[in-house]
Amino acid sequence: MRSCVLAACAALALLCWRTDARAGETAGDVDFFQQTLGDIMDTPILAASYAEERPSDTAATAYVITADMIAKRGYSSLVDLLNDTPQFQIQRNSDARRLNLVSVRGIPNNERLVILYDGVRVTPPTGDLMTLAGQFSLKDAERVEIVLGPMSSLYGADAFSGVVNVVTRGAASLQTSASYGSFSSLSGNVSAAGALPGADPKATSASLTYAAAAAQGPALPAFYRKDYAWYNDQYQRGLAQISPNNSGTTPVVTRPYDARETSSFLNLRMVLDNFDAGLIKMGESHSSSIGVKPELTQYVKDARFATDYWTVYGRHSYVSTDETWHLTSLAAYYDYEIAPETQFINSFSSYGPAYKYARSQIAYVQETLAFEPLPGLPALAGFNYQENAVLPYASDLGHKFVTGKSPLSQGFTYSGSTIPVDFYSLNYSNTGAFLRLQTRDLGRVSLSVGLRYDYNTAYGTTWNPRAGLVWKPGEEGHTVVKVLYGEAYLAPSPFYTHKHFGSFYSVPISGADPTGYRSWFFHVPNPDLDPEKLRSVEASISQDFGHAMRLSMNPYYNKVRNLIQDVSTGPGTFHGVNVADIEMAKNQGMMETYGGTLRADGVLRSGRWSFEPWGAYTYSEGRLSGKFVPFNSLHTLQAGVSAMHAGWSMTPKVLHRSASRDQDGVRVPQFVTADLTTSYACHRVPGLVLHLQLQNIFDRRYYNAAYGGGADHLDGAPQQPFSMTGGLAYKF
């Protein structure tokens, strides 16, 4: 596999190079990086305040990753990019439901991060489970804006640990790409944008991007033989362990190992003067056995967890004739679904299919007004209304859910009983309003204060302030100092308030057991949860050394109250059945995280070579109810350099994370991995770019922390061995 990909890429590169080498003799020095470091790192962003601001000016810790950087570093999806971003930690292949788990500044869980495309939210507005996988494509990204810290003062619920906004291309273009690599990985993309027929190309455009990817993935039992000893021995003889608490065996049908992943991304957008409308549709599917011990689950084709979601929106922008105020109106409809084919096949389902289903439908409108009540005092005010209709995450279902039919008419019963499964139909709304004021005429200091009010019919009222000071002591603005304070809230999503699961077993009917059933364990709903609350204090200082280097430091402290955690309440009853151990989600405990990042970025030139080095060291510490914070490494180092010469771009990078722990305190060892991305722009065929990616170059066997806890989870989630992907992109 490796030799085939290498040979194909080498042949294509040689074909282009034979002509390009002669062209380079007369071309002289080629400057592939015309912009300064400040031009790139201070590319204006929108995510921090709904208005264009340079990251160094905004009252937030903000990064921008341009399309040029995305291409050189080989980022195909948001997961790849965030893995290299300071203060983000991605636990890959960690969670059976979310696949990859993100922690930001030590605060774990994907649902605490808001992701936007062109300013429109694409993550579940109801806080439902968010799989972070290849569906968040960057194939048509012009830039990615990252704002760290609490942003509920602007975005409301769930803008807890940060906001990411992917801005897509609008310029006229037609391009396509394709790649193939190790473990049968395939990906393809087509992107087209241009002016509408007969319309002014400066004012109107239409664009379409479609990207899809699929990978069989490595057969982990062949690479991690100790972790998959049961699979290689007992499972091949048709045996599985009865349960985490019973080491006896039960016969199962042996089927081939299958942990494939698929993803798709569709973005349709139309711009007509001051109006734009679009459709963003995403889908993904992965193994529902990820991170689970092979003796207690089946890594087979049918064990899948799949989600689909789409957003359709329309947005109108109006600027007053005297340009003193700017009104933006947005209306959107969002649909989220855990696909009906989703199923677990494990010891809890007695190795039969346990189907899952959930659905959320959200409609919302938003008005944002930018104005200047006094000279030098820009203001931003906004209002939004959101209506939610939710069918929460279901208990284990004995057969596939049929959409379009009433849940109660489909004959679902709890495992081991004839008791009908509970389905909940939730309808609630949220009304929010915010105001932000900013001063700019205080010499070299600017101040920003903001406050947002939200009222939710399900859990009540929240207030979330934010304040920041930005100071540029030098006349040239090479030094920037920021001091920031913010609050945020995480809404209690229907997943946490109404999820329930467990099973029953039959016993003789008696006064103690009038139903004829008992249960060892049941997780039951708790609709009375309150929002989690975050308070955050941070500072930053950055220093530019000419136009070639920037050093920065960013310490932070976070305190989270009203944590939503699963808590055992001891014996109880569910549907009148005696249960030995009842568990439910509760607001219990507090989490503190603190640390900081030292970061260096540069742009260097030497003759015909251009270099873009970057590196960041992050220290991340914390306590969760007096104990360790899971899914968090104390020390993280992310570094790399892009080198460009005569059409070539080469980016080696390294990631080091110290030891971390999962929810049960199991220690996952430290690791170091290295990757390399190489691309070549073929001058002989203008518009053609060849690329080759090598991941885990030194073929390390390493682990990330597995999510979920409990006796059925692996002590560490095994990671992909060495892999190689080659492909090409062509711009017409």
N, C-alpha and C positions, 0 to 999 in steps of 0.2 A: 504494500500500500504506500509506504513512505517513498520507495524508489520510483513508483509510477508517477506520483504527484510531482516529485522533484524533477524527473526527466521531462515531463510535459511543460512545466514552468520554465525549465532551463532552455528547452528548445525554442519556446516562444520568445524568451528574452534574448537569445542569441540571434534569432531572426531579425529582431528590431535593432539590436546593438550593432550589427555589422554595418548598417547604414548610419546609425546615430554616432558611432565613433568618428567617422569621417566628418560629420557635421560639426562635432564638438571641436575639431581642430581649428576651425575658422570662426567659431562662435564667440571665442573669448570667454571671460569669466561669466558664468550664469548665476544670477542672484535669485534664488528660489524663494527668499523670504524678504519681501520688500518692506514689510511693516516692522515697526519697532515693537518691543515687548509691551510697552504701554498701550499701543494701538490694539493689540490683541487682548490683553487682560482687562482692558477698560472698554471693550466693545459694549455699547449701550444695551441694557437689559430692561425688561418690562416686569419681571416676576416680583420684584421687591416692592413695587408701589403702584402698579397699573400705568405708570408713566415712564418714558425712557429716561434712564439714569445710568451713568457710568458706575460700575461696581465700587470704585473707590469713593464715589460721592454718596452712595446710598447708605442709609442708617441700618445696615445689616451686613453680616458676613456673606459675601456673594462671590461666586465664581462664574466664569463664562468659558465654555469649550466651543471653539469654532469648528466649522465644517472641515477646514484644513487640518486641524488637530485630530478630529475624529478619523479622517482618512489615514493620516500618518500613523496613528496608534492602533488602527485596526478595530475600532469599536463598531460592532454591527448592531448591538442592542444597548439599552440603557443599563442593563446589568453589568456589561463589560466596562462601561464608562464609570459607573459608581464604584466599582471595585478598585479603581485607581484614584478615587477622589478622597482627599483628606477628611477624616472624621466619619467616614462611612466604612462599615465592615460588612461584607457579604458572606454569609454562611451558605455555600453552594450545596445543592442536592441534600438539603438538611431536613426539609419538611414535606410530608406526604401531601399536604394540601397547598402550601404556598411555594413549594419547590425550593426557591432560594429565599433566605431570610435576611433582612437588612437591619442593622443597628446603626443609629446615628448618634454620635456623642455618647455612646454607651446605652442609649434607649432603644430596646429591640421592638420589633414587629413592623411589618409592611404597612399596616393600616394607620400608622402614625405619620406617614409620609404622603403628601398630596402631589400628584403628577398631572401636568397640563400639557396639551398640545395646542400651540397657538393661543394660549390663554384660556382654553376650554378644558374643564376637568374631565379626565378619562379614568380616574380611579373611582371605585364605588362611593357615591355620596352618602350612602347609608352605613359606611364603615364595614361592609361585608368583607369576607376573605379576599385578599388580593394576592394572586400569584404573580411573582416577579420573574418573568421569563422572557423568551425571545419575541413575544408579541409587542413589546415596547421598542419598535424598530427605530433606527436612526438613519435609514437609507435616504430619506429626503430632508435630513436636518440641516438647517443653515447654521444653527448654534443651539447649545443647551445651556440654559440658565439655572443655576443652583443657588438657592438661598437657604442658609442654615439657621436653625433656631425656630422658636415659636412664631407663627405668622397668623394666628387666629384673629388678630386685630384687623386683618384684611380679608382672609379667606374663610373664617368661621371654623366649623367643626373639623377636627382631624389634621389641621395644619400645625402639627404638634412638634415634630422634630425637623421639619423642613419642607420646602416647596421646590419642585423641579418643573421647569417649563421648556418643552421642546419646540423651537421655532422652525417652521418648515420653509423650504425654498419657494419663492414666488417668481423668480426670473424665468424667461422663456428657455426651455431646455427639453431634451429627450435623451434619456440614458437608461441603460440596462446593465445588469450584472448577474453573474452566476458563479458558484463555487462548489467544489466537491472535496471531501477530506476523509480523514480516518473515521472508522466506525460508521461508515455509510452516511456521513453527514452531507446534506444537500441544502443549498439555499439559492433563491432567485429573486430578482427584483426588477421592476420596471417603473419608471417615473417619467411623467410628461407634464409640461406646463407651457402655457402660451396664451396669447391674447385671443379673445373671442372674435369670430369672423365679423369684419366690418366695424369693430369697436376700436376705440383709442387704446393702444397697447400700454400706455402709461397709467391708465385708469381702470382697466378691466383685465381679468385673467381667469383662467381655469386650470386646475392642476389635478393630477391623479397619481397616486403612488400605491403600488401593491407589492408586498414582500411576503415570502413564505419560506419556511425552513423546516427541515425534518432531520432527525439523527437517530440511528439505532442505539447509539451509545455503547460504551465498552461493556463487555460481559465481565462484570466486576468479580465473579467467582474465580475467574482465571488470573486476576491480578492481585486479589486480596484473599488468598487461600485460607488464612487463619480465620478471618472474619466470616468467611462463607464456607467453613468446614462442613457445617450441617448440609448446606446445599450440595456440595460436591460428594457427600457420602450418603447421609440418610435420605435426603430428598430424592436422589437418583434411584433409590430403592423404593420410592413411593411412600415415604413416611414424613409426618410433620408432628411437632410437639402439640399436645392437647391444648395447653394454655400457659400463660406466664407462671401460673401457680401450680401447675400439674405437669411434671416432666415426662409423663407417659406419652406414648406415641399413638397416632391415629393414621389410617391409610388415606392417601390423597393421590390424585391422578398427576403423574409427572408430565410437565409440559416445558417447552424451551424457555430459556431466560429471555425476558423482553422488558426493557425499561426505556423504550423509545420516547422521544419528545418531538412534538410538532408545534408550530406557531404560525400565525398569519396576521397581517396588518394591512388595512385599507384606509387610505385617506383621500377623500374627494373634497375639493374646495373650489369655490367660485367667488371672485371679487368683482363687484360692480360699483365703481366709484367709492362711495363711503359705506357700502353695504357688502358684507361677506356672509356666506353660508357654507356649511360643510357637513360631511358624514365621516366619522372616525369609527372603524369597526376592528375589533381585536379578538383573537381566539388563541387558545393554547391547550395542550394536552400533555400529561406526563404520567409516570407511574405513580400509583397510589401506595406503593410499598416502599418508597424512598425513605431511608433512614431507619427501617424496621429490621429486626433480626430475621434472617432467612428461615429459621426454624419456626417462626410464628406468623409468616406471611407468604404469599406466593408472588414471585416476580414473573408474572405472565402477561400476555397481551391484553387480556380483559380487565386487569386491575389498573384502571385509569382514573385520573382526576382531571376533568376538563371544565374550563370556564369560557364563556363568550360574553362580550359586552360591546355595546355600540352607543354612540352619542350623535345626535343630529342637532344642529344649532343654526341660528341666524343672528347676526350682529349688525347693528347700525351705529355709525359714528357721525356726530354733528358738531361742527365748529361754528361758533357765532360769527357774524360778519365782521365784528371788530376783534375777533380772535381772543376775547377775554375769558371765554368759558368753552368747555368741551364736554359733551354729553355722549356717553356710550351706553347703548341698550343691548342686552343679550337675552335671548330666549333659547332654552335647550331642553331636550328630552333624552333621558338616559335609561338604558335597559341592561340589566345584569342578570346572568343566569349561570348557575352551576349545571352543566349539561346533564340531561337525563341518563346518559350512558355511564356517568361517574359511578364507580363502585369500588369497594374494598373487598379483598378476599384474604381473610386472615383468621387467626384463632378466635377472635371475638365473634366472627360470623360462622364459626364451625367450618371454615374453608369453603363455604358457599358464598354466592354474591350478596353483598350488602350495598344496595344502591343508595345514592344521596341526591337531593335536589334542593334548590333555593332559587328565588326569583325576586328581583327588585325593579321597580319602575318609578322613575323620578322625573318630575317636570319642575323647571325653575325659571324664574325671570330675575334679571339683575339690572339695576341702573347705577351708573357711575358718573359722577360730575366732577370735573377738574376746573377749578376757578381760582381767582385771586382776590379775596375780600379786601385786602390792603396791599399796597405796593410792597414787594419783597416778601409776601406771606402767601405762598401757594398753598392751596387746600384741596383735599380730595374727600368727597362724600359719596356714600353709596347705600343702596337698599337692595335687599333680595328677598324673594319668597320662594319656598321650596315645598312641594307636595310629594309625599312618599307613599307608595303602596308596596308592601313587602310580604312575601311568603318566606319565613325564615328557614334556615338550614334544618332539614328534616332529620328525624331519627333514622336508624337503619331501615331500609325498605326491602321487602322480600322480592319485589320485581320492579321493573323499570317504570318510572313515573311517566304518565302520558300527559303531555301538555295539552291544554285546551279542554280537559275534563276536570270536573270537580275532584279535589283530592279525596274527599270522604266517600266518593262513589267508586273508588278504585280498589277497595277491599284490603287496605294495608293493615296489618296487625303487628304488635310488638313481638320480637323474636321469642319463641318458646311459649306463646300464648295465643288466645283468640281475642285479646283486648285490642280494640281499634287504636291505631296510631293517632296522636294529636297533631293536627295541623293548625297553624295560627295565621290569621289574616290581619295584618297590621296596617293601619292608615293613620298617618300623623303628618304634621307640617312644621316648618321652621321659618320664622321671620327674623331677619337680621338687618342691622343698620350700623354704619361706621363713619367716622370722621377722622381725617389725619391733617395736621397742620405742620408746616415746615418753614423755618426762617432761613434766609440766605444772605441777608445784609448785615451780618454781625462780624464783619472783618473776615477772618479766616476760619470762623466757626459757623456751623449750621446745626440747628436743633430740629428734631422731629418728634412729635407726640401724636398718638392715635388711640382711639378707643372704639371698641365694637360691642354692641348689645345684640344678644340672640334670645329669642323665646321659642322653645320647642314644646309642642303640645304633649310630648311623651315624657319629658324629664324637667321642664321648667326653664329658668332664666340663667344666663351666664353673661358676665362682663369680662372683657379681655383688653387690657391696656398694653401699649408698647411705647417706648421712648428711646431716643438715641441722640448722641452728640458726635459730630464729625469735626475734627480739628486738623487743619493743614498749616502747620507753623511756618513753613518756608514759602517764599514768594513763588518758587517754581512748582510747588505742590508735590515735591518728591517724597515728602514724609506725610503719612496720613495716620491719625490716631482716632480710634472709635471707642465709645463706651455705650453699651446697649443694655436695655432691660425689656423683657417681654413676658407675657403670659399666654397660655393656650389651653384648649380643652379637647379631650377625646370623647366624643359622644358614645354612650353605651349602645353599640350596634345591636340589631336584632339577632346576629349570630351569638353574641354573649348573653343577651337577655332571654332568648327562647330556645337555644340549642338544648337538646336532651337526647340521651342514648343509654342503652343498657339492654338487658335481656331477663327473661323470667324462666323459671322451671316449675314443673308440676309437683304438687304435694297433695296428700289427702285433705279433703275439705273438713274443716273443724272450726270451732269457735275462734281459735287463734288465726286461722287462715281461711276465712269465709270465701275467698275467691278461688281457692285451689291452686294458688301460685305463690312463689316466693322469688326473691332476687338477691344475688350477692352484691350487686352494685348498680346504681343508677345515677346519672347526672341529670338533674331536673332544672326546669326553667326558673329564672328570677327576674321578673319584669320590672323590679323596683330599683335597678341600678342607677347610680348617679354618674355624671361625667367624671373622668379623670382630669386633674388640674395640674398644670405645669407652670412653674416660675423659673425664669432663666436670667442670669447676669453674665455678660461676657465683655471682653475688650479685645482690641486688636491694634497692632501697630505695623505699618509696612514702610519700607524704605527702598526707593529706587536709586540705583547707582548708574547714572547716565541712562542710556536707552537699552542697556544690555542685561541688567540684572535687577531682580526685586527679591528682597528678603522680607518675610512677614512672620508675626507671632500672634497667636489667637488663643488665649485662655478662656475657659468657660466654667460655669457652675449651674447645674439644673437640679430642681427639686420637684418631684412628682407626688401628689397626694391623691387619695381616693383610688388607688390602684385597683383595677379589675382583675381578680385572680380566682382560679378555681380552688374551692375550699371544701374539705370534707367536714360534714356536720354530724357524722355518726349514724346510728340506726334511725330509720324513719319509714314512711310509707309513700308509695306512689300508685295512684289509682286504687287505693285501698289495699295494696299488696305490701307485705312486710319486706323491707329492703335492709340488708345488713349494713350497707354503707351508702349514705346519700352524699352526693357532691353537687355543688352549685357555684356559679360565679358570684362573687361578693366584692364590694368596695372594701379592701382590707390592705393595710400596709402602706409604706412610703418608700420611694426610691430616690437616691441622690446619685448624680454622676458629675464628675469634675475632671478636668484635664486641660490639654491644650495642644497646639500644633506649631511646629517650626517648619517653615516652608521656604524653598528657594526656587526661582524660575529664571531662566536666562535665554538670550538669543546671542549667538556668537557666530562670527564669520572668519574664515581663513582661506584666502584664495578663492577657489571654486567651491569650497565646502561651506555649508551652513549647518549650524548645530542649535538644537533647542533642548537643553537639559532641564529637567525638573526633579524635585525631590521633596518629600515631606515626612517628618517624624511626628507621630501623634502619641501622646501619653493619655490613657483613658482609664480612670478608676471610678469606683462607685460602690454603693451599698443598697441592697434590696431587703427591706425589713431587717436590717442589721447583718445581713449575710452578703455574699458575693452577688454581683450583677451577672446573669448568664449571657452567653453569646458575645462576650466582650474580652478582647485581648488588651493587656496592660500596655504593650508596646507594639506599634505598627510602623513599618517603613515602606513607603511607596516611592519608587524612583525609576527614571528612565531618561533616554535621550533620543531625539530624532535627528538623524544625520542625512543631509540632502546633497547630491552631487550628480550633475549630468543626467537628470531624469530619474535617478535612483533615490529612494527614500528608505532608510533602515531605522527601525525603532526597537532596540532591546529595552526591556524593563524588568524590574524585580519587585517582588512583594514578600515582605517578612512580617509574620504575626507571631507574637509570643503565645504561650499557652492560654487557653480559655476553658470555660466550663459550660456544661449544659444545665438544664433546669434542676437536675438531680445532684449537681455538684461533681459529676464525672469530669475528670480533667482530660482535655484534648491537647496533645503535644504541640509545641511550636513548629512552624514550618517556614521554608523559604522556597519560592518558585521563581522561575525565570521564563520569559516569553520573548519572541522576536517576530516583528511584523516587517515585511519587506515589500515594496512596490516599485514598479518601473513604468514610467510614462513613455510609450513607444512613439518616437518622432516619425518613424516610417509610416505608421498608421495613426494619424492624428486622432485624438480622442480615445485611444485604446490604452488601458492601464492594466498591467498584470500584477497580481499580488500573491504573496505566500505568507502564511502564518504558522509559526511553530509555538505550541503551548506546552508548558511543563517540560522544557527542553531537556532537563537532566533526569526526567522520568522518575520523579520522586513519588513514593507512596505516602501520602499524607491525608489528614482528616480535617473536617470542619465539625463544629458542634452540631449534634442532631437535635432537632426540636421535638418537644412532646413530653419528654420524661417518661417514667414508668418502666416496668420490667420488659416491655416488648421492644424498646428502642435500642439501637446500636450505641455503643459507648462513644463512637465517633462516626461521622458520615464519610465513607471513603470517596476520594476525589479522583477525577479522570487522570489516567496516566498520560504519557507523551502522546500528542496528537498533532496532525498536520493538515492544513487546509490550503488549497490553491484555487485560484480562479482569475476571472477577468472582469473588467468593467469597460463599457463603451459609451461615450457621449457623442451623439450625432450632431 
